[in-house]
Amino acid sequence: DYDRAVSELREAVRLEDALLYGEPPEWTVPVRHELGAVLLAADRPTEAERVYREDLARFPNNGWSLLGLAQSLEAQGKRAEAEELRERFRAAWSTADLTIAASSL
């Protein structure tokens, strides 16, 4: 039920955004990663693009969101921009010891 999942995740994003800033953050796994992945699975790549861009505005060069944004752009046929994002992802992820295929495990 993608519509319900999206609705619940949007509420979770709202709640997460209302948390007080702290280091480390109170919630360490951004809900936007999961929301973007669900939107992609629901064939709503334009909405997913917006979610990933919001996350990158908060956390520039976050590999999870860079990959999700690239995937959302690819799904919209924006291949050149998607490839630029894939390059940024590769650079951001170059020292990681985990391989990922989506913005959410």
Backbone as XML, in Angstrom:
<?xml version="1.0"?>
<chain id="A" units="angstrom">
  <residue number="1" name="ASP">
    <atom name="N" x="0.849" y="-1.170" z="0.000"/>
    <atom name="CA" x="0.000" y="0.000" z="0.000"/>
    <atom name="C" x="0.904" y="1.246" z="0.000"/>
  </residue>
  <residue number="2" name="TYR">
    <atom name="N" x="1.359" y="1.631" z="-1.200"/>
    <atom name="CA" x="2.306" y="2.739" z="-1.321"/>
    <atom name="C" x="1.746" y="4.060" z="-0.819"/>
  </residue>
  <residue number="3" name="ASP">
    <atom name="N" x="0.470" y="4.320" z="-1.078"/>
    <atom name="CA" x="-0.096" y="5.593" z="-0.635"/>
    <atom name="C" x="-0.029" y="5.726" z="0.887"/>
  </residue>
  <residue number="4" name="ARG">
    <atom name="N" x="-0.364" y="4.662" z="1.586"/>
    <atom name="CA" x="-0.296" y="4.707" z="3.055"/>
    <atom name="C" x="1.151" y="4.824" z="3.524"/>
  </residue>
  <residue number="5" name="ALA">
    <atom name="N" x="2.043" y="4.066" z="2.907"/>
    <atom name="CA" x="3.458" y="4.136" z="3.287"/>
    <atom name="C" x="4.004" y="5.542" z="3.087"/>
  </residue>
  <residue number="6" name="VAL">
    <atom name="N" x="3.695" y="6.158" z="1.952"/>
    <atom name="CA" x="4.165" y="7.517" z="1.678"/>
    <atom name="C" x="3.604" y="8.489" z="2.709"/>
  </residue>
  <residue number="7" name="SER">
    <atom name="N" x="2.344" y="8.357" z="3.025"/>
    <atom name="CA" x="1.715" y="9.234" z="4.009"/>
    <atom name="C" x="2.393" y="9.098" z="5.377"/>
  </residue>
  <residue number="8" name="GLU">
    <atom name="N" x="2.607" y="7.880" z="5.805"/>
    <atom name="CA" x="3.251" y="7.636" z="7.106"/>
    <atom name="C" x="4.693" y="8.149" z="7.107"/>
  </residue>
  <residue number="9" name="LEU">
    <atom name="N" x="5.408" y="7.927" z="6.018"/>
    <atom name="CA" x="6.795" y="8.386" z="5.945"/>
    <atom name="C" x="6.883" y="9.908" z="5.876"/>
  </residue>
  <residue number="10" name="ARG">
    <atom name="N" x="5.954" y="10.546" z="5.202"/>
    <atom name="CA" x="5.940" y="12.021" z="5.193"/>
    <atom name="C" x="5.718" y="12.562" z="6.608"/>
  </residue>
  <residue number="11" name="GLU">
    <atom name="N" x="4.864" y="11.903" z="7.376"/>
    <atom name="CA" x="4.659" y="12.305" z="8.772"/>
    <atom name="C" x="5.941" y="12.072" z="9.570"/>
  </residue>
  <residue number="12" name="ALA">
    <atom name="N" x="6.618" y="10.979" z="9.318"/>
    <atom name="CA" x="7.886" y="10.704" z="10.006"/>
    <atom name="C" x="8.937" y="11.760" z="9.666"/>
  </residue>
  <residue number="13" name="VAL">
    <atom name="N" x="8.979" y="12.201" z="8.410"/>
    <atom name="CA" x="9.898" y="13.266" z="8.013"/>
    <atom name="C" x="9.557" y="14.545" z="8.769"/>
  </residue>
  <residue number="14" name="ARG">
    <atom name="N" x="8.273" y="14.859" z="8.869"/>
    <atom name="CA" x="7.851" y="16.057" z="9.593"/>
    <atom name="C" x="8.317" y="15.989" z="11.047"/>
  </residue>
  <residue number="15" name="LEU">
    <atom name="N" x="8.130" y="14.838" z="11.678"/>
    <atom name="CA" x="8.553" y="14.668" z="13.070"/>
    <atom name="C" x="10.077" y="14.741" z="13.201"/>
  </residue>
  <residue number="16" name="GLU">
    <atom name="N" x="10.758" y="14.112" z="12.259"/>
    <atom name="CA" x="12.224" y="14.149" z="12.287"/>
    <atom name="C" x="12.729" y="15.587" z="12.146"/>
  </residue>
  <residue number="17" name="ASP">
    <atom name="N" x="12.129" y="16.347" z="11.255"/>
    <atom name="CA" x="12.533" y="17.737" z="11.065"/>
    <atom name="C" x="12.309" y="18.580" z="12.321"/>
  </residue>
  <residue number="18" name="ALA">
    <atom name="N" x="11.373" y="18.175" z="13.166"/>
    <atom name="CA" x="11.065" y="18.926" z="14.378"/>
    <atom name="C" x="11.985" y="18.572" z="15.556"/>
  </residue>
  <residue number="19" name="LEU">
    <atom name="N" x="12.820" y="17.533" z="15.402"/>
    <atom name="CA" x="13.738" y="17.174" z="16.475"/>
    <atom name="C" x="14.746" y="18.297" z="16.694"/>
  </residue>
  <residue number="20" name="LEU">
    <atom name="N" x="15.164" y="18.453" z="17.935"/>
    <atom name="CA" x="16.200" y="19.441" z="18.234"/>
    <atom name="C" x="17.519" y="18.988" z="17.633"/>
  </residue>
  <residue number="21" name="TYR">
    <atom name="N" x="18.280" y="19.958" z="17.130"/>
    <atom name="CA" x="19.571" y="19.640" z="16.541"/>
    <atom name="C" x="20.514" y="19.151" z="17.626"/>
  </residue>
  <residue number="22" name="GLY">
    <atom name="N" x="21.267" y="18.143" z="17.319"/>
    <atom name="CA" x="22.266" y="17.634" z="18.246"/>
    <atom name="C" x="23.340" y="16.878" z="17.496"/>
  </residue>
  <residue number="23" name="GLU">
    <atom name="N" x="24.479" y="16.741" z="18.118"/>
    <atom name="CA" x="25.578" y="15.948" z="17.566"/>
    <atom name="C" x="25.932" y="14.878" z="18.569"/>
  </residue>
  <residue number="24" name="PRO">
    <atom name="N" x="25.757" y="13.648" z="18.257"/>
    <atom name="CA" x="25.156" y="13.138" z="17.027"/>
    <atom name="C" x="23.652" y="13.401" z="17.024"/>
  </residue>
  <residue number="25" name="PRO">
    <atom name="N" x="23.038" y="13.305" z="15.839"/>
    <atom name="CA" x="21.595" y="13.546" z="15.746"/>
    <atom name="C" x="20.811" y="12.542" z="16.589"/>
  </residue>
  <residue number="26" name="GLU">
    <atom name="N" x="19.650" y="12.970" z="17.060"/>
    <atom name="CA" x="18.782" y="12.080" z="17.841"/>
    <atom name="C" x="18.383" y="10.842" z="17.028"/>
  </residue>
  <residue number="27" name="TRP">
    <atom name="N" x="18.141" y="11.047" z="15.749"/>
    <atom name="CA" x="17.744" y="9.953" z="14.843"/>
    <atom name="C" x="18.780" y="9.919" z="13.740"/>
  </residue>
  <residue number="28" name="THR">
    <atom name="N" x="19.564" y="8.848" z="13.669"/>
    <atom name="CA" x="20.736" y="8.839" z="12.794"/>
    <atom name="C" x="20.475" y="8.374" z="11.368"/>
  </residue>
  <residue number="29" name="VAL">
    <atom name="N" x="19.324" y="7.787" z="11.113"/>
    <atom name="CA" x="19.012" y="7.323" z="9.760"/>
    <atom name="C" x="17.912" y="8.211" z="9.199"/>
  </residue>
  <residue number="30" name="PRO">
    <atom name="N" x="18.249" y="9.131" z="8.290"/>
    <atom name="CA" x="17.230" y="10.051" z="7.785"/>
    <atom name="C" x="16.045" y="9.326" z="7.148"/>
  </residue>
  <residue number="31" name="VAL">
    <atom name="N" x="14.851" y="9.680" z="7.576"/>
    <atom name="CA" x="13.632" y="9.064" z="7.063"/>
    <atom name="C" x="13.471" y="9.359" z="5.573"/>
  </residue>
  <residue number="32" name="ARG">
    <atom name="N" x="14.033" y="10.469" z="5.109"/>
    <atom name="CA" x="13.921" y="10.799" z="3.682"/>
    <atom name="C" x="14.522" y="9.699" z="2.794"/>
  </residue>
  <residue number="33" name="HIS">
    <atom name="N" x="15.524" y="8.978" z="3.282"/>
    <atom name="CA" x="16.096" y="7.879" z="2.493"/>
    <atom name="C" x="15.038" y="6.821" z="2.212"/>
  </residue>
  <residue number="34" name="GLU">
    <atom name="N" x="14.302" y="6.452" z="3.247"/>
    <atom name="CA" x="13.243" y="5.442" z="3.094"/>
    <atom name="C" x="12.094" y="5.985" z="2.254"/>
  </residue>
  <residue number="35" name="LEU">
    <atom name="N" x="11.694" y="7.224" z="2.494"/>
    <atom name="CA" x="10.607" y="7.833" z="1.721"/>
    <atom name="C" x="10.963" y="7.868" z="0.240"/>
  </residue>
  <residue number="36" name="GLY">
    <atom name="N" x="12.171" y="8.289" z="-0.087"/>
    <atom name="CA" x="12.596" y="8.323" z="-1.485"/>
    <atom name="C" x="12.557" y="6.946" z="-2.125"/>
  </residue>
  <residue number="37" name="ALA">
    <atom name="N" x="13.037" y="5.936" z="-1.391"/>
    <atom name="CA" x="13.038" y="4.563" z="-1.921"/>
    <atom name="C" x="11.619" y="4.065" z="-2.170"/>
  </residue>
  <residue number="38" name="VAL">
    <atom name="N" x="10.700" y="4.371" z="-1.259"/>
    <atom name="CA" x="9.307" y="3.950" z="-1.434"/>
    <atom name="C" x="8.685" y="4.676" z="-2.619"/>
  </residue>
  <residue number="39" name="LEU">
    <atom name="N" x="8.970" y="5.956" z="-2.764"/>
    <atom name="CA" x="8.446" y="6.698" z="-3.917"/>
    <atom name="C" x="8.967" y="6.123" z="-5.230"/>
  </residue>
  <residue number="40" name="LEU">
    <atom name="N" x="10.233" y="5.730" z="-5.259"/>
    <atom name="CA" x="10.768" y="5.102" z="-6.476"/>
    <atom name="C" x="10.064" y="3.773" z="-6.749"/>
  </residue>
  <residue number="41" name="ALA">
    <atom name="N" x="9.867" y="2.979" z="-5.707"/>
    <atom name="CA" x="9.179" y="1.691" z="-5.874"/>
    <atom name="C" x="7.746" y="1.892" z="-6.346"/>
  </residue>
  <residue number="42" name="ALA">
    <atom name="N" x="7.143" y="3.012" z="-5.956"/>
    <atom name="CA" x="5.763" y="3.317" z="-6.352"/>
    <atom name="C" x="5.697" y="4.007" z="-7.709"/>
  </residue>
  <residue number="43" name="ASP">
    <atom name="N" x="6.825" y="4.077" z="-8.407"/>
    <atom name="CA" x="6.910" y="4.719" z="-9.723"/>
    <atom name="C" x="6.519" y="6.200" z="-9.655"/>
  </residue>
  <residue number="44" name="ARG">
    <atom name="N" x="7.066" y="6.878" z="-8.639"/>
    <atom name="CA" x="6.829" y="8.309" z="-8.445"/>
    <atom name="C" x="8.186" y="9.030" z="-8.369"/>
  </residue>
  <residue number="45" name="PRO">
    <atom name="N" x="8.979" y="8.920" z="-9.446"/>
    <atom name="CA" x="10.355" y="9.430" z="-9.394"/>
    <atom name="C" x="10.475" y="10.942" z="-9.245"/>
  </residue>
  <residue number="46" name="THR">
    <atom name="N" x="9.509" y="11.700" z="-9.721"/>
    <atom name="CA" x="9.575" y="13.155" z="-9.570"/>
    <atom name="C" x="9.477" y="13.537" z="-8.097"/>
  </residue>
  <residue number="47" name="GLU">
    <atom name="N" x="8.589" y="12.871" z="-7.377"/>
    <atom name="CA" x="8.471" y="13.124" z="-5.944"/>
    <atom name="C" x="9.725" y="12.653" z="-5.213"/>
  </residue>
  <residue number="48" name="ALA">
    <atom name="N" x="10.267" y="11.512" z="-5.627"/>
    <atom name="CA" x="11.496" y="11.000" z="-5.014"/>
    <atom name="C" x="12.647" y="11.986" z="-5.230"/>
  </residue>
  <residue number="49" name="GLU">
    <atom name="N" x="12.731" y="12.543" z="-6.430"/>
    <atom name="CA" x="13.773" y="13.529" z="-6.711"/>
    <atom name="C" x="13.695" y="14.679" z="-5.717"/>
  </residue>
  <residue number="50" name="ARG">
    <atom name="N" x="12.516" y="15.183" z="-5.470"/>
    <atom name="CA" x="12.319" y="16.306" z="-4.550"/>
    <atom name="C" x="12.784" y="15.924" z="-3.132"/>
  </residue>
  <residue number="51" name="VAL">
    <atom name="N" x="12.448" y="14.721" z="-2.691"/>
    <atom name="CA" x="12.817" y="14.250" z="-1.358"/>
    <atom name="C" x="14.341" y="14.161" z="-1.225"/>
  </residue>
  <residue number="52" name="TYR">
    <atom name="N" x="14.994" y="13.588" z="-2.233"/>
    <atom name="CA" x="16.452" y="13.457" z="-2.170"/>
    <atom name="C" x="17.135" y="14.820" z="-2.224"/>
  </residue>
  <residue number="53" name="ARG">
    <atom name="N" x="16.603" y="15.733" z="-3.000"/>
    <atom name="CA" x="17.187" y="17.079" z="-3.045"/>
    <atom name="C" x="17.040" y="17.778" z="-1.687"/>
  </residue>
  <residue number="54" name="GLU">
    <atom name="N" x="15.906" y="17.575" z="-1.027"/>
    <atom name="CA" x="15.716" y="18.132" z="0.314"/>
    <atom name="C" x="16.758" y="17.568" z="1.278"/>
  </residue>
  <residue number="55" name="ASP">
    <atom name="N" x="16.996" y="16.266" z="1.200"/>
    <atom name="CA" x="17.974" y="15.655" z="2.097"/>
    <atom name="C" x="19.384" y="16.175" z="1.807"/>
  </residue>
  <residue number="56" name="LEU">
    <atom name="N" x="19.708" y="16.327" z="0.525"/>
    <atom name="CA" x="21.035" y="16.827" z="0.166"/>
    <atom name="C" x="21.222" y="18.291" z="0.559"/>
  </residue>
  <residue number="57" name="ALA">
    <atom name="N" x="20.146" y="19.052" z="0.633"/>
    <atom name="CA" x="20.253" y="20.430" z="1.117"/>
    <atom name="C" x="20.636" y="20.438" z="2.597"/>
  </residue>
  <residue number="58" name="ARG">
    <atom name="N" x="20.198" y="19.427" z="3.331"/>
    <atom name="CA" x="20.521" y="19.314" z="4.754"/>
    <atom name="C" x="21.878" y="18.648" z="4.969"/>
  </residue>
  <residue number="59" name="PHE">
    <atom name="N" x="22.163" y="17.643" z="4.165"/>
    <atom name="CA" x="23.381" y="16.846" z="4.315"/>
    <atom name="C" x="24.070" y="16.704" z="2.956"/>
  </residue>
  <residue number="60" name="PRO">
    <atom name="N" x="24.796" y="17.738" z="2.532"/>
    <atom name="CA" x="25.446" y="17.700" z="1.205"/>
    <atom name="C" x="26.372" y="16.488" z="1.057"/>
  </residue>
  <residue number="61" name="ASN">
    <atom name="N" x="26.354" y="15.928" z="-0.125"/>
    <atom name="CA" x="27.205" y="14.783" z="-0.474"/>
    <atom name="C" x="26.935" y="13.524" z="0.334"/>
  </residue>
  <residue number="62" name="ASN">
    <atom name="N" x="25.721" y="13.376" z="0.864"/>
    <atom name="CA" x="25.328" y="12.148" z="1.522"/>
    <atom name="C" x="25.179" y="11.072" z="0.448"/>
  </residue>
  <residue number="63" name="GLY">
    <atom name="N" x="25.978" y="10.039" z="0.523"/>
    <atom name="CA" x="25.994" y="9.013" z="-0.511"/>
    <atom name="C" x="24.653" y="8.347" z="-0.743"/>
  </residue>
  <residue number="64" name="TRP">
    <atom name="N" x="23.921" y="8.089" z="0.335"/>
    <atom name="CA" x="22.619" y="7.441" z="0.198"/>
    <atom name="C" x="21.680" y="8.285" z="-0.664"/>
  </residue>
  <residue number="65" name="SER">
    <atom name="N" x="21.650" y="9.585" z="-0.404"/>
    <atom name="CA" x="20.756" y="10.470" z="-1.166"/>
    <atom name="C" x="21.289" y="10.748" z="-2.560"/>
  </residue>
  <residue number="66" name="LEU">
    <atom name="N" x="22.602" y="10.788" z="-2.711"/>
    <atom name="CA" x="23.162" y="10.959" z="-4.060"/>
    <atom name="C" x="22.742" y="9.793" z="-4.958"/>
  </residue>
  <residue number="67" name="LEU">
    <atom name="N" x="22.830" y="8.584" z="-4.433"/>
    <atom name="CA" x="22.433" y="7.413" z="-5.217"/>
    <atom name="C" x="20.936" y="7.451" z="-5.515"/>
  </residue>
  <residue number="68" name="GLY">
    <atom name="N" x="20.115" y="7.741" z="-4.503"/>
    <atom name="CA" x="18.675" y="7.809" z="-4.717"/>
    <atom name="C" x="18.293" y="8.876" z="-5.722"/>
  </residue>
  <residue number="69" name="LEU">
    <atom name="N" x="18.955" y="10.029" z="-5.647"/>
    <atom name="CA" x="18.679" y="11.099" z="-6.606"/>
    <atom name="C" x="19.059" y="10.660" z="-8.013"/>
  </residue>
  <residue number="70" name="ALA">
    <atom name="N" x="20.196" y="10.023" z="-8.155"/>
    <atom name="CA" x="20.600" y="9.519" z="-9.476"/>
    <atom name="C" x="19.555" y="8.544" z="-10.013"/>
  </residue>
  <residue number="71" name="GLN">
    <atom name="N" x="19.070" y="7.662" z="-9.174"/>
    <atom name="CA" x="18.066" y="6.687" z="-9.611"/>
    <atom name="C" x="16.758" y="7.372" z="-9.984"/>
  </residue>
  <residue number="72" name="SER">
    <atom name="N" x="16.375" y="8.392" z="-9.240"/>
    <atom name="CA" x="15.128" y="9.088" z="-9.573"/>
    <atom name="C" x="15.258" y="9.844" z="-10.890"/>
  </residue>
  <residue number="73" name="LEU">
    <atom name="N" x="16.432" y="10.405" z="-11.140"/>
    <atom name="CA" x="16.662" y="11.097" z="-12.413"/>
    <atom name="C" x="16.677" y="10.107" z="-13.575"/>
  </residue>
  <residue number="74" name="GLU">
    <atom name="N" x="17.316" y="8.963" z="-13.388"/>
    <atom name="CA" x="17.329" y="7.922" z="-14.430"/>
    <atom name="C" x="15.907" y="7.484" z="-14.765"/>
  </residue>
  <residue number="75" name="ALA">
    <atom name="N" x="15.077" y="7.334" z="-13.735"/>
    <atom name="CA" x="13.697" y="6.903" z="-13.946"/>
    <atom name="C" x="12.887" y="7.930" z="-14.729"/>
  </residue>
  <residue number="76" name="GLN">
    <atom name="N" x="13.342" y="9.180" z="-14.709"/>
    <atom name="CA" x="12.673" y="10.250" z="-15.462"/>
    <atom name="C" x="13.327" y="10.482" z="-16.825"/>
  </residue>
  <residue number="77" name="GLY">
    <atom name="N" x="14.336" y="9.693" z="-17.153"/>
    <atom name="CA" x="15.015" y="9.847" z="-18.433"/>
    <atom name="C" x="16.028" y="10.979" z="-18.470"/>
  </residue>
  <residue number="78" name="LYS">
    <atom name="N" x="16.407" y="11.507" z="-17.322"/>
    <atom name="CA" x="17.391" y="12.601" z="-17.241"/>
    <atom name="C" x="18.784" y="11.996" z="-17.084"/>
  </residue>
  <residue number="79" name="ARG">
    <atom name="N" x="19.248" y="11.358" z="-18.142"/>
    <atom name="CA" x="20.451" y="10.541" z="-18.072"/>
    <atom name="C" x="21.740" y="11.322" z="-17.795"/>
  </residue>
  <residue number="80" name="ALA">
    <atom name="N" x="21.911" y="12.468" z="-18.416"/>
    <atom name="CA" x="23.147" y="13.241" z="-18.216"/>
    <atom name="C" x="23.261" y="13.703" z="-16.765"/>
  </residue>
  <residue number="81" name="GLU">
    <atom name="N" x="22.185" y="14.244" z="-16.229"/>
    <atom name="CA" x="22.211" y="14.694" z="-14.838"/>
    <atom name="C" x="22.374" y="13.508" z="-13.890"/>
  </residue>
  <residue number="82" name="ALA">
    <atom name="N" x="21.744" y="12.390" z="-14.218"/>
    <atom name="CA" x="21.876" y="11.189" z="-13.397"/>
    <atom name="C" x="23.323" y="10.720" z="-13.357"/>
  </residue>
  <residue number="83" name="GLU">
    <atom name="N" x="24.010" y="10.768" z="-14.482"/>
    <atom name="CA" x="25.409" y="10.336" z="-14.522"/>
    <atom name="C" x="26.289" y="11.258" z="-13.682"/>
  </residue>
  <residue number="84" name="GLU">
    <atom name="N" x="26.006" y="12.554" z="-13.699"/>
    <atom name="CA" x="26.745" y="13.484" z="-12.834"/>
    <atom name="C" x="26.571" y="13.109" z="-11.365"/>
  </residue>
  <residue number="85" name="LEU">
    <atom name="N" x="25.349" y="12.755" z="-11.001"/>
    <atom name="CA" x="25.077" y="12.356" z="-9.621"/>
    <atom name="C" x="25.747" y="11.035" z="-9.291"/>
  </residue>
  <residue number="86" name="ARG">
    <atom name="N" x="25.791" y="10.121" z="-10.246"/>
    <atom name="CA" x="26.493" y="8.840" z="-10.022"/>
    <atom name="C" x="27.979" y="9.094" z="-9.765"/>
  </residue>
  <residue number="87" name="GLU">
    <atom name="N" x="28.562" y="10.044" z="-10.487"/>
    <atom name="CA" x="29.973" y="10.394" z="-10.263"/>
    <atom name="C" x="30.161" y="10.959" z="-8.861"/>
  </residue>
  <residue number="88" name="ARG">
    <atom name="N" x="29.264" y="11.839" z="-8.453"/>
    <atom name="CA" x="29.332" y="12.391" z="-7.093"/>
    <atom name="C" x="29.165" y="11.285" z="-6.055"/>
  </residue>
  <residue number="89" name="PHE">
    <atom name="N" x="28.254" y="10.352" z="-6.324"/>
    <atom name="CA" x="28.068" y="9.215" z="-5.421"/>
    <atom name="C" x="29.356" y="8.410" z="-5.316"/>
  </residue>
  <residue number="90" name="ARG">
    <atom name="N" x="29.965" y="8.091" z="-6.457"/>
    <atom name="CA" x="31.186" y="7.285" z="-6.438"/>
    <atom name="C" x="32.281" y="7.982" z="-5.622"/>
  </residue>
  <residue number="91" name="ALA">
    <atom name="N" x="32.394" y="9.285" z="-5.783"/>
    <atom name="CA" x="33.397" y="10.029" z="-5.023"/>
    <atom name="C" x="33.077" y="10.003" z="-3.523"/>
  </residue>
  <residue number="92" name="ALA">
    <atom name="N" x="31.829" y="10.220" z="-3.185"/>
    <atom name="CA" x="31.430" y="10.238" z="-1.775"/>
    <atom name="C" x="31.564" y="8.861" z="-1.140"/>
  </residue>
  <residue number="93" name="TRP">
    <atom name="N" x="31.377" y="7.819" z="-1.932"/>
    <atom name="CA" x="31.338" y="6.450" z="-1.425"/>
    <atom name="C" x="32.679" y="5.731" z="-1.610"/>
  </residue>
  <residue number="94" name="SER">
    <atom name="N" x="33.678" y="6.410" z="-2.090"/>
    <atom name="CA" x="34.938" y="5.766" z="-2.489"/>
    <atom name="C" x="35.653" y="5.038" z="-1.358"/>
  </residue>
  <residue number="95" name="THR">
    <atom name="N" x="35.459" y="5.434" z="-0.128"/>
    <atom name="CA" x="36.154" y="4.759" z="0.976"/>
    <atom name="C" x="35.225" y="3.872" z="1.803"/>
  </residue>
  <residue number="96" name="ALA">
    <atom name="N" x="33.983" y="3.729" z="1.366"/>
    <atom name="CA" x="33.024" y="2.903" z="2.110"/>
    <atom name="C" x="33.353" y="1.423" z="1.975"/>
  </residue>
  <residue number="97" name="ASP">
    <atom name="N" x="33.022" y="0.672" z="2.992"/>
    <atom name="CA" x="33.238" y="-0.775" z="2.944"/>
    <atom name="C" x="31.918" y="-1.532" z="2.749"/>
  </residue>
  <residue number="98" name="LEU">
    <atom name="N" x="30.887" y="-0.807" z="2.353"/>
    <atom name="CA" x="29.567" y="-1.363" z="2.113"/>
    <atom name="C" x="29.132" y="-0.979" z="0.712"/>
  </residue>
  <residue number="99" name="THR">
    <atom name="N" x="28.620" y="-1.924" z="-0.028"/>
    <atom name="CA" x="28.060" y="-1.646" z="-1.350"/>
    <atom name="C" x="26.556" y="-1.508" z="-1.205"/>
  </residue>
  <residue number="100" name="ILE">
    <atom name="N" x="26.006" y="-0.451" z="-1.800"/>
    <atom name="CA" x="24.554" y="-0.262" z="-1.715"/>
    <atom name="C" x="23.962" y="-0.164" z="-3.111"/>
  </residue>
  <residue number="101" name="ALA">
    <atom name="N" x="22.695" y="-0.541" z="-3.211"/>
    <atom name="CA" x="21.995" y="-0.498" z="-4.495"/>
    <atom name="C" x="20.799" y="0.454" z="-4.442"/>
  </residue>
  <residue number="102" name="ALA">
    <atom name="N" x="20.530" y="0.999" z="-3.254"/>
    <atom name="CA" x="19.383" y="1.901" z="-3.070"/>
    <atom name="C" x="19.670" y="2.796" z="-1.875"/>
  </residue>
  <residue number="103" name="SER">
    <atom name="N" x="18.814" y="3.797" z="-1.686"/>
    <atom name="CA" x="19.013" y="4.720" z="-0.580"/>
    <atom name="C" x="18.568" y="4.138" z="0.755"/>
  </residue>
  <residue number="104" name="SER">
    <atom name="N" x="17.987" y="2.981" z="0.719"/>
    <atom name="CA" x="17.489" y="2.342" z="1.937"/>
    <atom name="C" x="17.779" y="0.857" z="1.865"/>
  </residue>
  <residue number="105" name="LEU">
    <atom name="N" x="18.202" y="0.311" z="2.979"/>
    <atom name="CA" x="18.483" y="-1.130" z="3.001"/>
    <atom name="C" x="17.255" y="-1.912" z="3.132"/>
  </residue>
</chain>
